[in-house]
Amino acid sequence: MNDARFLVHQLRGLGRVEAPASVLPSVLERTGHRDAYSWCDSPIGPVYVAYNGLGISAVLTAASAEEFESAFQRRFNRPLRYAESLPEPLALLWQQQWQPSSRSDLPVDLRGLKDFERDVLQKAQEIPRGEMRPYAWVAREIGHPKAVRAVGTALGHNPIPLLIPCHRVGKSDGHIGNYAFGPAAKQMVLDSEGVDVAGLEKLARRGMRYYGSDTTHIYCFPTCRNARRITDRHRVIFRSDAEAARSGYRPCKVCRPALAA
């Protein structure tokens, strides 16, 4: 009897073969029943990143690995292990995430969130790099125009900041607003995306909300890619969409500012 046939014979004789103990953790991670985490660089400095077979499950700052593990357990109540680095495919996508022309292809794990919370985070993912929208815009876009405060709460509990860009959502008065990692980190990540934070804050203090073009008679949020094409000579600034409408301007079809009114 050759070696292969002998092995099959032996296995049949055992009836059931136990998988090696080392196989179980890998299976649990692939199926999302357990997570691993690593320490990764980001535009705001090193962060802890947790992941499983379904995608990135958490991005947090913490003073230590123990503090991160404790925070993760409180929120997700799943087993967790430390890994020296992200798996190579995830690590490559993580590095590409911060390039100016990148579009996020990193998978994320949003299990456990309510439908409203998931809708808010998915809408935030639609905001282009280097642009901002108000909380009221998100609320109107997902069909809950009166739920502005709830939108802010959902964004504040975003389990995957940076990847799900809650930093691109600000206050309806034009100020950049709060952030899970703090206002300094929000300014840092927006700066890294090319947002003129100081300019936005200056406009907000003056009560100015929109940029219009006197050639196209279209108005936009100041960070909209169309607004950035307007030269100083042709730029008109409005305090509200009502003021823009009275002046004969129509809302941009790209950033849809009228939904923030």
Buried (B, 14 or more C-beta within 10 A) or exposed (E): EEEEEEEEEEEEEEEEEEEEEEEEBEEBBEEBBBBBBBBBEBBBEEBBBBBBBBBBBBBBBBEEEEEBBEBBEEBBEBEBEEBEEBEEEBBEBBEBBBEEEEEBEBBBBBBEBEEBBBBBBEBBBEBBBBBBBBBBBBBBBBEBBEBBEBBBBBBEBBBBBBBBBBBBBBBBEBBBBBBBBEEEBBBBBBEBBEBBBEEBBEBBEEEBBBBBBEEBEBBBBBBBEBBBEBEEEEEBBBEBBEBBBEEEBBBBEBBBBBBBB
